[in-house]
Amino acid sequence: MIGVFDSGIGGLNVLKELTKLMPERDFIYFGDSNNCPYGEKSDSELMAITTSIVMHFKEMGCKIIVIACNTATTRCMKKLRKQFPDLIFVGTVPAIKVACDRESKKTLVMATPATIDSERTEELVRDYKRPDQEIFLVPCEGLASAIEHKNYYDIRKIIKNIHEEYKDKGIDAIVLGCTHYPNAKKQIEEFFPNVPLLDGSNGVAREVKRQICKNHISSVGQTGEVKILDTL
């Protein structure tokens, strides 16, 4: 059993990649809409929220926990690993490495303010950016919440403001550093046509499969069931 959680609907994009790659596995998904957006929580609040979710998943028999949220991954995963050493955690981080490996020269990273300000994001830029590359880190305040609540006016307004600021920078790649943001691809492509949009969902799925093989986690007795939980 594999547990997957996010602050709402965004993690469903990760779940889609997981079930596509491992259709034989059982998954439990929890979209924590009551606490959306995670990016506006303090570290202590977010640790309390994520610890409670992980404890419930563990009680349900999950051996692998997928944190399908960039904010919760960058701010909580290290502590959760120490707190639950018997569980395997796979997180989601902005696909900065992918953009750098593609030799993008001007990469725009869209993420929540909390993800942009995290040490993990700083590490990704430091580890993968080459001297001839520029990376613009953009804290998209309110965008995840607008997507969660299908507020298309605010979605378009936020993206339009980002475009106004960066339209003359020669952006050749956009990293969607929040799992909610693929749900706004249409609006992003409207303002940034022909710019590749990169997210880490497929990479997360491949890492989960790698961890399953590495830790010899059997799928015996599993039927490919996917449970979507409203509450825990």
Secondary structure, DSSP 8 states (H G I E B T S, - for coil): -EEEEESSSTTHHHHHHHHHH-TTS-EEEEE-GGG--GGGS-HHHHHHHHHHHHHHHHHTT-SEEEE--HHHHHHHHHHHHHH-TTSEEE-----HHHHHHTT-SEEEEEE-HHHHTSHHHHHHHHHH--TT-EEEEEE-TTHHHHHHTT-HHHHHHHHHHHHHHHTTS---EEEE-STTGGGGHHHHHHHSTT--EE-SHHHHHHHHHHHHHHTT---TT----EEEES--
